[in-house]
């Protein structure tokens, strides 16, 4: 019995990997085997970095808030604690944007928190 080859589906599968490797340098966009390995590694890195990006931005926002608070002689942890006690629901992204773009409003918020800590 003769050996059958499913050329159309094999070609389609290989073209799919080569299309995903479009723009890669050297053999990585020309040769199937190297292209497949490069694309798999790229997808793995992209997945990992999508998760990492969330951590990096959160730490950036915390750093910005902390810098704005240091100028007003308040600690970050104390500030966040008082916000939670007063049920002020502002995420760190919003607080960082407020501190950077609207420093007067941010200082009003800090004064509000400072009054709360003085009452204790």
N, C-alpha and C positions, 0 to 999 in steps of 0.2 A: 504494500500500500504506500503510495507516495506521501511525502511529508507536506503538510499544508502550512502555508504561511499567511498570517492575517496582516498583510502589508498595510492596508488603509488605516487600521486602528493603531498599528505600531507607529506609523508615520505621524498620525494625529497626536499620539501621546508624546512623541519626541518633540514635535513642533510646539506643543503646549509649554514644555520646559524651556525650549529655546526662545520662545516669545517672552516668557517671564524673565529671561536673562538678557533681554534686549538692552543695550547700553552698557553692558559690562565690558571690561577691558580685556583684550587679548583673546585667549582660547575660551574664556569663560562665557562668551556669547556665541561661539562657533561650534564647539564640540559638545555633544550631548552629555557625556559623562561628567565633565567638569562644570558644565552649565547647571546640571541638576544639583550637584553638590553645593555650588555657589548660591543657587536660589534657595535651597533648603536652609543654608546657614543664614542667609539674609532674612528669610521669613522668621527664623528663630530669634534673631537679633531684634527684628522689628517688634515681635511679640513681647520680648523681655523689656525693651525700651519703652513700650507703651505703658507698661506697669510702673517702670522706674520714673517716668516723667511725672506721674502723680506725686511721688515722694519728693522729687526735686523741687517742684513748684510749691508744695506745702512748706518745705524748709525755707524757700526763698521768701514766702509771705511772712513766715514767723520772724525771719531776720529783719525784714522791713518794719514790721510792727515793733519789734524789740528796739530797733534803732530810733524810731519815733518816740517810743516811751522813755528811753534813756535821756533824751533831750528834755523830758518833762519830769525826770526823777521818779519814775515808777517802774516796777518790775513787770515783766511779761506775764509770769505765772500769777501774780497778784491781780493784774488787770483782767485776765481771762476768768479767774475765779469769781471776781466781783460781777463781771458780765453775766456769768451763769447764775449767780445768786439773784440778780435783778431780772432774770429771764429776758435778757437782751439777746436775741438770736441773730447774730451776725457772723458769717463764716470768715475764715482768715483771709480769703481772697478779697472780700469786700473791705475788711478792716485795713488791709495793706493798701488797697486802692484809695481808701479814705485818707490814710496817713500820708500818702504820696501826693494825691491830687488836691485834696481839701484839708490842709493842715489845721485850719481854724475850727472846722467842724470836729475834727479828730480831737483837738485839744478840749473842746466842750465835752466830748464823751469821756475824756480822761478826767476832767474836773468832776463830772457826775460820779465816776467811780471813786475818785478821791474823797468826795463827801461821804460815800458809803463806808469807806474804810475808816474815816474819822469818827463815824458814829459808833463804831465797835468799841 
